[in-house]
Amino acid sequence: MIEAKTSLLDIFSDNLATVLPSPIHTFSERVSNVPNILKLTIGEPDFAIPDHIKQAAVHAIDADDSHYSVSAGTIALRKAASFFLNKRYGLNYEPETEILTTVGATEGIFTILAAILNQGDQVMIPTPAYPVYAEMARINGGKPLFVDVSQDSFILSPKRLRDVIDANDNIKAIILTNPSNPTGVTYTADELEALADVLRETNILVISDEIYAELSYDRAHVSMAKFLPEQTIVVNGVSKSHAMTGYRIGILAGPAALMTEFNKLHSFIIMTPSNPAMAAATEAFSNQQSFQDTIEMKLEYQRRRDFLVTSLSQLGFEVGTPSGAFYIFAKIPQDLIQDDISFANDLVEKQQLAIVAGSGFGPGGEGYIRISYAASMTMLEEAVKRLISYTTLVRDKQLI
Ligand SMILES: Cc1ncc(COP(=O)(O)O)c(C=O)c1O
């Protein structure tokens, strides 16, 4: 083993020093070694990729499509993404100038933040939220400005937005997640329009993370870009909609003048995305068959969601029915351990069931747990059995 030169150990940037390892991943990795563990921790679709999408990647490899592309991604993919955004959400983006292919939504969001943040700039994040946003803001010198919306059914209201804007003078961007990880809530057209009316009066950039847009159960997804296209960057991709997390293809869509600058930075980070992955994503975005594939996955997710909502409610968890994504965000019943981290640890210890503690998603997540239902029905049924055993055991003890 090579020991690093001791004097290099504090070589890291001050920004990186503010970043903590993700409590969710630390927990998930730690419990992996527990015998008989059942993990419902990570948002990883369990479906195989449809054959026609795989074949597109295979074809690119066989055709020796093995050279550098362009940093914005192949024009074929950008055209396919433009077609998809138009067909599915009624958005209009020019493939040549207004769409960028990224290495997953992750690199897209990182690129935007790296491009816009100066030291100390604030990034508004309604919470509970995907924890990666705050750390990305910090790495790039920004400061997360958490806005706890747990008391408002997990939806940011225009009044709250206005109050936060009035109380802070350094907000550069807001990250809206619709549908949300971890809560599964989705914004209606009216809610988005009301937020857009407030934001239009400001110079705050809207980063609209719509990676779960295709997994909207109760109504068609509405994009923030419908109401505020001049100020919004839409983040989407094939990771969740097409079960292609490992292909690492995301997209950004927004006004050309902003996209040019994002592309400048993005090209230095990644040079170009991978060709076979782009070929597969082109197929996913452009072939109408994929829309059907997604609908089938969605129906299955919906079945799992309904099963979990019913089962958890019967056990005394407070659960709103999530209208999107594939997570249940449930309040721990009063007669069980109230500290969500201790609860998650106790569940692992007593029943070998791993779920995520809500406090990892920021202010407002305390006292909640997140269960991912991107897992087979058999796994979910087993998870519910273990939860029943757990709650019965704890409640029986309390009676004694
Ligand atoms: C809200 C949200 N945005 C982005 C991502 C990452 O997407 P990708 O795999 O395309 O980078 C995730 C993954 O869990 C997520 O939950």
The ligand as an ORCA input file, in Angstrom:
! r2SCAN-3c Opt
* xyz 0 1
  C     -33.933     13.761     -7.579
  C     -32.815     13.082     -8.271
  N     -32.109     13.761     -9.187
  C     -31.074     13.181     -9.840
  C     -30.715     11.873     -9.579
  C     -29.543     11.266    -10.320
  O     -29.888     10.994    -11.638
  P     -28.811     10.354    -12.637
  O     -28.673      8.915    -12.294
  O     -29.396     10.563    -14.005
  O     -27.542     11.087    -12.451
  C     -31.420     11.123     -8.633
  C     -31.038      9.726     -8.314
  O     -31.483      9.116     -7.375
  C     -32.488     11.750     -7.960
  O     -33.206     11.086     -7.030
*
